[in-house]
Amino acid sequence: MRKLASFLFISLDGVVEAPDTFVRPELYQDFSPLIAQSIAGQDLVLMGRKMYEEWFAFWPASDIQPFSGFINTVPKLVVSGTLTSTEWQGSSLLAGDVATEVASLKATDGGTIGVHGIALIESLIHARLMDELHFVLVPAMAGCGRRLVSTAAEAIQLDLISAQTTPTGLQHLVYTLRSG
């Protein structure tokens, strides 16, 4: 059985949107090892339409390693109710009910499925399908921007499975959703 894992940069005040607005330049030196760690074992990427459009505009022409080499070659499934086709090499649309299709994907053999896109990750958390949430806690307060969960009726409990501090003070925190 496959697992779903997300990787998000998060500010101290909980913002996950547009990390380029709150990450200081000197912190970037610690990103490559964290990203390499995150993508190791992933053989499929699941992303929402907005993330697909943003990344398709940037990553095919990028040589920022290790992520560009990974994202430009890995198969990508795009969740969208509006797109009718995809242009990025190795990408295709995920048709049908998202929760049902993702549950079916998880039941297949293979590596980890990386999940990208705030709305998609949130919906998969609510559907209890996310297995791991990887956060890189950035020592900054963004002040404004979207948080990961905006529609929870009650607290979502997590269990910490690992924590790592980088030389520049980033915290790489890996959580699972608490069952029950």
C-alpha positions as CSV (number, residue, x, y, z in Angstrom):
1,M,0.0,0.0,0.0
2,R,1.3,3.4,-1.0
3,K,1.3,6.5,1.3
4,L,0.5,10.1,0.6
5,A,2.9,12.7,1.8
6,S,2.9,16.5,1.5
7,F,5.8,18.9,1.8
8,L,5.0,22.5,2.9
9,F,7.0,25.5,4.0
10,I,5.1,27.1,6.9
11,S,5.7,30.3,8.8
12,L,5.5,30.6,12.6
13,D,2.0,32.1,12.3
14,G,0.8,29.2,10.1
15,V,1.0,30.5,6.6
16,V,1.7,28.0,3.9
17,E,1.0,30.1,0.8
18,A,3.7,31.9,-1.1
19,P,6.7,30.9,1.0
20,D,8.9,33.1,-1.2
21,T,7.4,36.1,0.6
22,F,8.6,35.0,4.1
23,V,11.8,32.9,3.4
24,R,15.0,34.9,3.8
25,P,17.6,34.2,1.1
26,E,20.2,32.7,3.5
27,L,17.7,29.9,4.4
28,Y,17.7,28.5,0.9
29,Q,21.1,26.8,1.5
30,D,19.3,24.3,3.7
31,F,16.5,23.5,1.3
32,S,18.2,21.1,-1.0
33,P,18.9,18.3,1.5
34,L,15.3,18.6,2.9
35,I,13.8,18.5,-0.5
36,A,16.0,15.5,-1.5
37,Q,14.9,13.7,1.6
38,S,11.2,14.5,0.8
39,I,11.3,13.3,-2.8
40,A,13.3,10.2,-2.1
41,G,11.0,7.2,-2.6
42,Q,8.3,9.3,-4.5
43,D,7.3,7.8,-7.8
44,L,4.1,9.8,-8.4
45,V,3.0,13.3,-7.8
46,L,-0.6,14.4,-7.2
47,M,-1.4,18.1,-7.5
48,G,-4.2,20.5,-7.7
49,R,-5.0,22.6,-10.8
50,K,-3.5,25.9,-9.4
51,M,-0.3,24.2,-8.4
52,Y,-0.1,22.5,-11.8
53,E,-0.5,25.9,-13.6
54,E,2.1,27.6,-11.3
55,W,4.6,24.8,-11.5
56,F,4.1,24.3,-15.3
57,A,5.0,27.9,-15.8
58,F,8.3,27.6,-13.9
59,W,9.7,24.1,-13.5
60,P,10.1,22.8,-17.1
61,A,12.6,25.6,-17.8
62,S,14.3,25.4,-14.4
63,D,17.6,23.7,-13.5
64,I,17.2,24.2,-9.7
65,Q,18.2,20.8,-8.3
66,P,17.2,18.4,-6.9
67,F,13.6,19.3,-7.5
68,S,13.6,20.2,-11.2
69,G,15.2,16.9,-12.2
70,F,12.6,15.1,-10.1
71,I,9.4,17.0,-11.0
72,N,10.1,17.2,-14.7
73,T,10.5,13.4,-15.0
74,V,8.1,11.9,-12.4
75,P,4.5,11.1,-13.5
76,K,2.1,13.8,-12.4
77,L,-1.7,13.5,-11.8
78,V,-3.6,16.7,-11.8
79,V,-6.9,17.1,-9.9
80,S,-9.1,19.6,-11.8
81,G,-12.7,20.1,-12.6
82,T,-11.9,22.7,-15.2
83,L,-8.9,21.4,-17.2
84,T,-9.6,19.2,-20.2
85,S,-5.9,18.4,-20.9
86,T,-2.4,18.8,-19.6
87,E,0.7,19.9,-21.5
88,W,3.5,19.2,-19.1
89,Q,5.5,16.0,-20.0
90,G,4.4,13.1,-17.8
91,S,1.2,14.7,-16.6
92,S,-2.4,13.6,-16.9
93,L,-5.8,14.4,-15.4
94,L,-7.2,12.5,-12.5
95,A,-10.9,11.8,-13.4
96,G,-13.7,11.0,-11.1
97,D,-14.3,11.5,-7.4
98,V,-11.0,12.6,-5.9
99,A,-11.3,10.7,-2.6
100,T,-12.4,7.5,-4.3
101,E,-9.6,7.8,-7.0
102,V,-6.9,8.6,-4.4
103,A,-8.0,5.8,-2.2
104,S,-7.7,3.4,-5.2
105,L,-4.2,4.8,-6.0
106,K,-3.1,4.2,-2.4
107,A,-4.2,0.6,-2.7
108,T,-1.8,0.0,-5.6
109,D,1.9,-1.1,-5.4
110,G,4.5,1.6,-5.7
111,G,6.4,4.3,-3.8
112,T,5.2,7.4,-2.0
113,I,2.8,9.7,-3.7
114,G,3.8,13.4,-3.2
115,V,0.8,15.7,-2.8
116,H,1.0,19.4,-3.7
117,G,-1.5,22.2,-3.5
118,I,-3.1,23.7,-0.4
119,A,-6.7,23.0,-1.3
120,L,-6.0,19.4,-2.4
121,I,-3.9,18.6,0.8
122,E,-6.7,20.1,2.9
123,S,-9.4,18.0,1.2
124,L,-7.3,14.8,1.6
125,I,-6.7,15.6,5.3
126,H,-10.5,15.9,5.8
127,A,-11.0,12.6,3.9
128,R,-8.5,11.0,6.2
129,L,-6.3,9.9,3.3
130,M,-3.1,11.9,4.0
131,D,-0.4,9.7,5.7
132,E,2.4,12.2,6.3
133,L,2.6,16.0,6.5
134,H,6.1,17.3,6.1
135,F,6.4,20.9,7.3
136,V,9.5,23.0,7.1
137,L,9.0,25.6,9.8
138,V,10.6,28.9,8.8
139,P,11.6,31.3,11.5
140,A,9.4,34.1,10.3
141,M,5.9,35.4,10.7
142,A,4.2,36.0,7.3
143,G,1.5,38.2,8.7
144,C,-1.0,37.2,6.0
145,G,-1.7,34.4,3.6
146,R,-3.5,31.1,3.5
147,R,-3.2,28.5,6.2
148,L,-3.4,24.8,5.4
149,V,-6.7,24.1,7.1
150,S,-9.4,26.7,6.8
151,T,-12.6,24.6,7.1
152,A,-12.1,22.2,10.0
153,A,-15.1,21.8,12.3
154,E,-12.9,20.6,15.1
155,A,-9.2,20.3,15.8
156,I,-7.2,17.8,13.7
157,Q,-4.8,15.9,15.9
158,L,-1.4,14.9,14.7
159,D,1.5,12.7,16.0
160,L,5.1,13.8,15.5
161,I,7.2,11.1,13.8
162,S,10.4,13.1,13.3
163,A,12.0,16.5,13.8
164,Q,15.2,17.9,12.5
165,T,16.8,21.3,12.8
166,T,19.0,22.7,10.1
167,P,22.1,24.9,10.6
168,T,20.1,28.0,9.6
169,G,17.3,27.2,12.1
170,L,14.7,25.6,9.8
171,Q,12.7,22.9,11.5
172,H,11.7,19.9,9.4
173,L,8.7,18.3,11.2
174,V,7.0,15.2,10.0
175,Y,3.5,14.3,11.3
176,T,0.9,11.7,10.8
177,L,-2.8,12.2,11.3
178,R,-3.9,10.7,14.6
179,S,-6.4,7.9,14.0
180,G,-9.7,7.8,15.8
